[in-house]
Amino acid sequence: MLYRNTAFKDRQGRVFTGDIRAEDGIITDIDIISEGGEDPVLPPFVDIHIHGGFGVDIMTASAQEICFLSKKLYEDNVGAYMPTTAASSRENILRAVRNIYKASKEKRYAEIAGIHIEGPFISQKYKGIMEEKYITPCDTGLYDDIKSICPDMPIRFTVAPECEGAEEFCRYVTANGGLVSIGHSGADRELCERLCSAGAGSYTHTFNAMSPLHHRTSSVTEAALTGREYAELICDFVHVSRGCAELLERLKGDRIILVTDAMHAMGCGKGEYIFCGKRVYCDGTSVKDTSGRLAGSVLTMKRAYENMSEISGEKNALRMASENPSALLGLERYGCIDKGKRIII
């Protein structure tokens, strides 16, 4: 297909207008006509942490419902995403994995680029909305069970370094093609660095569900801010204030990954929902349980990109929303508008 006189942004954030030829959504040629242009096409976003949206809860959804979510995300310029589970029974997690894998065979819309298992290997103190009864010591058997269902798909675990067996689990998972992210943890910096040495490469929703920054006490947040690992950021100015988002950008702007952490209320509006076994309420801006604790978000990747653009500029925000998550997952078809890359128009 030929898209004539189409404005787009290149890797450096510059805007050009040209004719873009694509086959099956992959750019085969770009003929630049001029500099500048109105309403430029953006590289597809990559969301590595999303529990659902548009009424679809990853933990309970059928493969068909997940395909519907893929279509709706695609309409919001999401080219790839990692459906994210929550702490639950092994049976429930594996059932969700099977449905995610079935849905991944649908390639027309947002591509399922892997699965993010958030829980059950987390801290009870920093569990957030997760159900405590499902928190367990690390178990490589769960990774093996998941890989037996989807052997060709990257699996990413959020793990608390203080969780029993965390280092051995991290080494095993990363040696066998998986990824580990540090999160839902009250560990100190030294323990986090040990898990990074064992293969962990990122921090899950930085500032949230982790021991906070304190000038005399080591913490997960300190490790996230000072390490070279990638740091997820929910840039909705609810989970993280604008000031803390600015702080993170100044300290490690080239290693930030924008995520939504969205749950199924995203795109559905205000009302009551059930999430992680609890009754929660969406006010249109945030989702909270009856105690006022945040329960996922209703953030979209487009809004996350726009919010970060206010802080860091569009070029840097694009890197955080597309290039950085692509690099973490090893996705070659995302990150910029160029030959061989995917495009959504």
N, C-alpha and C positions, 0 to 999 in steps of 0.2 A: 504494500500500500504506500502511496506517495502523499505526504502531508506538505502542501505547498505553502510558502511564505509563513512558516511557523517560527515564532520566537522561542528561544530556549536559552538556558543557562549552562555554560560549560563548567569544567572542573574548578576553574578559578573564580566562578561566580559572575563572569562577564556575560552580557546578553547579546545574542546574535539573532538574526533572522535568516532563515534558509529553507531549502527543500529537504525534507527528511524522508528517506525511504526505509521502510521496515517490512519484515516478513515474520509473521507469527509473533508480533510484538517486539522483535529484536531488530535494532537499527543495523541496516546494511550499508547505508551511505548517507552522508550529509554534504550538501552543496550550499555553502554560506553565500548569501546575497549581500548582506549589509550588517553593520554593527547596530545594536539597539533593537528595540521592539517592545510591543505591548503584551502584557499578560503572558510572560514566558513560561514554557513547559518546564516543570521541575523534575529532577531525577525521582524515580519511585522511592517512597519511604520504606524502611525496613524496621518493623516493630518486634523486638525479641522478647517482649514481656507483656502479654495481653491475655486476660482470663475470659474475654467474651465481649459481646456488644450486640446491639440491635435485637435484644431479647434472647440471644444465644449464650448459654453458660457452658463453657468447655467441659466442665465436669459431668454434665448431664445430657449434653447435646448428642443427637444422632449425627452420622456422617453427612446426611443431607442438610441438616441444620448448620453444620460447620461450613459446608459449601456455600450456603446462603450468606454466612458471615464473611467468607472470602470475597464474595461478590460485592457486598456493601463496603468492605475495606478498600477494595480496588477502586470503587467510585470516589474514595477519599484519597486517592493517589498512593495507597499502600501496595507495593509490589510483592513484598514477602513478609512473612510473620512467623513467630513461634507461638502457637497455642500453648497456654500455660495452665498447668494443673494446680490444685491446692492440696494441702495435707488431708489425706483421707485414707481409707482402707486400701490395701494392695489391690483387692478386687476392683474397687471403684477407679483407681488410677489406671489399671491395665485396661479396663473397659473404655475409659476415655482415650487411652493411647490407640486402641484398635479403631475407634471411630475417627480419630485424627488421621491415622494412617490411610484409612479408606478414603477420607476426604482429600488427602494429599494427591490422589490420582487425577483430580480435576485441576487442569493447568491453565484454564482460560482467565482466571481472575487472580487475586492475591495468592501467591505461591506459598504453600506451607513449607518453610525452610528448615524445619526441625521441631522439636518439642522441648519445652521448658518445664522441668519438674520442680516446683517451688514447694518444698515440704515433701516428705515428713522429717527430713534430717536437719531440724532447726532447734533453736533455743526455746524453752518453755517461757522464759521471761520476756523474750522479744518475739513472741509468736504472732503478734498483731491480731488479726481477725481469725487466724487459723484455729482449728479445733485441737485442743491440748491432747485429747485422748488418742490422736493419730500420730503424735510426735514420737519418733523411735530412734534408736542408735542407727548409724550408717550401715547399710547392707548392700554389698555388691550384687547380691542376688536380684535385687529390684532392677538394677541396671541391666543385668543379663536377661531378665524376663522381658524388659522393654525392647531390648535389641533383638530378641527372638521374634518379636512382632513386627518391628520395622528396622531390619538390618542395614538398610541403606540411608538412614536418616540420622542427622546429628541430634544428640540428646544432651541437654544442658541442665545441670542440677544446681539449685541454690542450697548451700551447705553452711551451717554454723561451725566454725573451726573447733569450738569446744564440744561439739557433738561426739559421742563415743565412736571411735573408729574413723574419724574424719580424714586424717592424713592418708591412711591406707586406702580408703575409699577414693580419695582424690587421685592418688597415683594410679589406681586401677582404672578409673573412668577415663582419665586423660591418656593413659597408655593404650586404651582401646578405642580411641577416636571420639570420646565425649568431651564435654566442657564442664567446668565447675566455676560457680560464682559464689562469693562470700556474702551472706546476708542473714537476716533474722537472727542476729547474734549479739552477745554481750562480751565477746572476746576482747583481749587487749591487742595492741599493735604487734607484739612479738608472735603471738599465736596466729594472727592473720598472715604475717610474713612467712611463717612456717608452712601454712597451707598454700600460699603462692609459690613457694619453693617446690611444693609437691605437685604444682600444675594449675592451681586456680588462676584465672585470668581476668576476673572482673568482680565488681561489687554490685549487689542487687539494690535497686532504688535507694541510692545514697542519701543519707541522713534519716531515712525512715526504717523503723524496726531494727535499729542497731544502737549500740552504746554510743552516746553523744560525745561531741568534742568537749574536752575540759582541759584547762591549762595546766593541771597538775596530775591528771589521770589519763593513762593510755587507753585507747578505745578503737573500735572498728572504724568510726568516722575519721579518726586521726590517720589510720592506716590507708583508708580510701583516698584521703586528701593528699597524702605524701607519696603513695606508691605510683608505679607506672602502669598499673593495671587499668583496664577500662572501668568507668564508673557510670552506671545507669543514673538517669535523672528524670523524675516525673515533673516536667516543667509546666505545672498548672497553677503555680503560685498559691496552691492550697496545701499540698504535701510538703512543699519547700517554698519558703518566702523568696521574694525577688532578691533580697540581699544575699541570702545563702546561695541562690542560683548564680549570682554575680561572683561570689567568693569561689565557688567551684569552677566557674569559667576562667577566672584569673589564675587559679592554681594549676588546672589541668584541662584547659579548653580543648586541646587536641586529643584527649582521651575520654571525652564525654560521649555517652550514647543516650539519645533521647528515647524514652519508652512511655507508654501510656499507663500500664498496669490497669487497663480498663476492665470493668466487669460488665455483666449483661445489661445494665441500665443505660450504658452509653448508647445514645441515639434513640432512647425511649422516653425521656422526660422524667418529670417528678413522680414519686410514688414509692410504695413499699415493695421490697424484693427479699428473696431468700438467697443468702450468699454464705458459703462455708458453714451451712447449717444454722445460720442466725438470721433473724429478721433485721433488715437494714432499711434505711430511708434515703432516697435521693431527693435533694432539694433543687436539682438542676445544675448545680456547680460541683457538689461533692456527694459522697455516699458515706453514711455513718451508721453504726449500730446504736442501740438504745443508750449506751453509755457515752456516746459522742466520739467513739474511736473510728478512725477512717477505715473504710472497707473497700479497697480498690478505688477506682476513679471513673469518671465519665469523660476523660480527656481523649481527644483524637490526636493522631500524629500531625495533622495539619495545624491544629491549634498549638501543639507543643513546639513545632517549627516556628510558628509566628511569634510565640512568646519568647523563645530563645533568640529570634532575630532582633527583638527589641534590645537585648542585652549584648549580643555578640556580633550582630550583623548577619545578613542573609547567607553569605558565603560560609561562615563558620557554622551556622545553624544547619545548613544543608549537609555539611560534613558529619555533624552529630546525628542527623536523622537518616542518613543514607550510607555514606562512605564508611564511617566507623563501625556500625553494626555489620556491614557487609564484610569488612576486614576481619572482625571477630569470628564470623561464621565461615569465612572463606568463600563467599558468594562472588563469583566473577562477573555476573550480569547486572550488578547494581553498583551504585555509588556516584555515577555521573551520566551526562548525556554524551554518548560517543558511540562509535561503531562497535558492534558486539554487545552493547548494553540494552537492557529492556527499557521500553518507553510506554507511558500511559498517556493517551490523548483522548 
